[in-house]
Amino acid sequence: MATIRFDVLTLFPDMFTGFIQNSMIQKAHEKGLIETRIINFRDYAFNKHRTVDDIPYGGGDGMVLKPEPFFEAIDDLIDPNEEKPPVLLMSPQGERLTQQKVNQLATHSRLILLCGHYAGFDERIHQYVATEEISIGDYVLTGGELPAMIIMDSVSRQIPGVLGNTLSAQNDSFADGLLEYPQYTRPAEYRGYQVPEVLLSGHHLRIEKWRRQESLRRTWERRPELLDKVTLTEEDRIFLRQLEDQQGE
Ligand SMILES: CN1CCN(c2ccccc2CNc2ccc(C(N)=O)cn2)CC1
């Protein structure tokens, strides 16, 4: 029994082959934790020429995705007696994707993702097919396929058992709201560039402290607005005050 299933409606199913085969999703597939169905919504364009798009009413450039294929596909995918799963429309006008949103999406057993192209979707798809709209960021893409893969990747990571060591999903920086601390590996010195001594010390408490402080420092330097949402210990506050004092100098 898969713990989550992704149904993706797209005109470019081949875009997903490499992504699915070369990611942890493949292993999760084999473990039966994740199922994916990539569906070409042109298969649901039952008009004579199987067209999925048409010119916009009111004039203007570009082509708009017709409602029919999406309504027909959803009717085929969703059993009317079942509770309707989230139908996510990937668009620049959507709610910004955050780790919190990802975690919430991961609680569902099924997600349907709508990938648009051309000039976008007929509004009736937004209104009556999609249950919510998601944007991966404030920039324009040619289609919703990459945003759909981002949803699949980020949500899959939150499914227990998908990542080998479940700890790594919980320890993700965004899980505690801070940016990730610096990582190092061998050699300890390379072209004169040294790995911080503390990491070679084997003192786990000192290493943990150093990592927490480096997460705080990096967040303070690059994304200070994230600090408002983080639960800080007294020790954290002391460290941040030191950073502020140093900046004052
Ligand atoms: C020139 N316009 C063509 C139509 N398009 C559009 C409009 C509506 C839905 C999907 C798309 C596909 N594009 C996306 C999709 C998502 C994102 C995101 N940020 O999540 C950015 N772009 C917007 C751009």
PDBQT file of the ligand as one rigid body, heavy atoms in Angstrom, charges set to zero:
ROOT
HETATM    1  C1  LIG A 301       4.256  33.341 -19.803  1.00  0.00    +0.000 C 
HETATM    2  N1  LIG A 301       3.317  32.640 -18.916  1.00  0.00    +0.000 N 
HETATM    3  C2  LIG A 301       2.800  31.436 -19.567  1.00  0.00    +0.000 C 
HETATM    4  C3  LIG A 301       1.798  30.731 -18.678  1.00  0.00    +0.000 C 
HETATM    5  N2  LIG A 301       2.336  30.476 -17.348  1.00  0.00    +0.000 N 
HETATM    6  C4  LIG A 301       1.462  29.738 -16.528  1.00  0.00    +0.000 A 
HETATM    7  C5  LIG A 301       0.238  30.292 -16.117  1.00  0.00    +0.000 A 
HETATM    8  C6  LIG A 301      -0.616  29.545 -15.316  1.00  0.00    +0.000 A 
HETATM    9  C7  LIG A 301      -0.246  28.260 -14.906  1.00  0.00    +0.000 A 
HETATM   10  C8  LIG A 301       0.974  27.701 -15.304  1.00  0.00    +0.000 A 
HETATM   11  C9  LIG A 301       1.843  28.441 -16.102  1.00  0.00    +0.000 A 
HETATM   12  C10 LIG A 301       3.164  27.823 -16.505  1.00  0.00    +0.000 C 
HETATM   13  N3  LIG A 301       4.279  28.589 -15.976  1.00  0.00    +0.000 N 
HETATM   14  C11 LIG A 301       4.608  28.635 -14.643  1.00  0.00    +0.000 A 
HETATM   15  C12 LIG A 301       4.042  27.771 -13.720  1.00  0.00    +0.000 A 
HETATM   16  C13 LIG A 301       4.418  27.903 -12.370  1.00  0.00    +0.000 A 
HETATM   17  C14 LIG A 301       5.336  28.881 -12.014  1.00  0.00    +0.000 A 
HETATM   18  C15 LIG A 301       5.754  29.033 -10.569  1.00  0.00    +0.000 C 
HETATM   19  N4  LIG A 301       6.438  30.126 -10.244  1.00  0.00    +0.000 N 
HETATM   20  O1  LIG A 301       5.459  28.164  -9.726  1.00  0.00    +0.000 OA
HETATM   21  C16 LIG A 301       5.857  29.707 -12.980  1.00  0.00    +0.000 A 
HETATM   22  N5  LIG A 301       5.509  29.575 -14.284  1.00  0.00    +0.000 NA
HETATM   23  C17 LIG A 301       2.987  31.572 -16.703  1.00  0.00    +0.000 C 
HETATM   24  C18 LIG A 301       3.971  32.241 -17.652  1.00  0.00    +0.000 C 
ENDROOT
TORSDOF 0
